[in-house]
Each structure stands twice: as structure tokens, then as C-alpha cells.
């Protein structure tokens, strides 16, 4: 286990996910159902699957594409989505 990579990933995901729509869904579902344990477990399971898929996709892409291309493409996509949101196209 590469602990440096682990903690860098943990920090990046933790701060990226603070106060995002996933948390709002968790708050809403818990408020609506009154079952926080079920909401927590469902959220954790869903996030595990999404993370597994992203890691597998990253693993495949890294064998065929330069990691810098993946990083720059991701950054460009975020910028494009941000601009579209500013102009209320998305």
C-alpha cells in the first residue's frame, strides 16, 4: 500500500465531496425516510461502485493514453461545464 497516494486520494476526494449534491441527497433522503443507517449504507455502497468503475476506467485508459492527456482532458471538461453553467446552457 502506497500511503502517500492513499492520503492524497483521500484528501482530494474528501474535500471535493464536501457540500456537494451527494450530501444534499443524503440529507434529503434521511429527512424524508427517517432511516439514517439505511441512507448511509446505500450511499456508501453506491459510492463504492462508482469509485470502482472510475478506478477501472482509469486503469484501462492509463495503458492506452498518456496520463497528462487524461488530466488535461478532465480539466478542460470541468472548464467547459463551468462555462456552460455560467451561461445557463446546462
N, C-alpha and C positions, 0 to 999 in steps of 0.2 A: 504494500500500500504506500503510495506516494502521498504523505501527509500534507506537503506543501500544495499539491494540486487539489487535494481534498478540501483544505481550508480556503483556498482561493475560490473554488467552485461553490462551496457552502456560502461564503460571504457574498459572492456575486448573485447567486440565486436568492439568498435571504433578502438582500437589500432591493433587488429588482422586484420582488414579490410583495414588499411592504405596501399596504394600502392600495392594492390593485383590485381589479374586478373579481378575482378569485376570492378574496377576503369578503367582498361585498356579498357574493353569492353565499358564502358560509354564514355570514351574519343573517342574511335574509332567510336562508333555509332553517337555521336554528330558531329564529324568531317565529317562523311560521309553524314549524313542527314541534318545537319544544323538546327535541331529542338531540342534544349536542353531541353525544357519543356517536350516534349513527351518522350525523353530518360529518363529524371529524373523520370517522373511519372511511366513509365514502369519498371524502376529499383526498385523504391520504392515498387510497387505492387508485383513484383517478390520476393523481399527480405522479404516482409511481409508474403507471403505464405510459403516460405522456413523456416522462423523463426517459424511460426505457426506449421508447420509439425515437426520441431525439438523439440519444446516445448511439443507437444502432445506425441511424441515418448518418450521423457524424462519422462513425467508424467506416461506413461504406464510402462516403464522399472523400474522406481523407486518403483513401487508397487511390482515388482517381483524379483528385483535384488538389491543387496547391492550397495549404491551409490559409495563406494570405488572401487568396481569391474567395474562399468561403467567408472569411472575416469581413473583407471589403464588401462583398455582396450583402451580407447581413446588415452592415452599417448603412449601405445605400438603401436597402429595403425599409429600414426604420426611418430614414430621412424622407423617403417618398411617401410613406404612410403618414408621417407627421405633417408634411406639406398638404397632402390631400385632406387631412383632418382640419387643418387651419382654414382651408378654403371650403370646408363642409361638403366635400365631394364624397367622403367616406362617412 
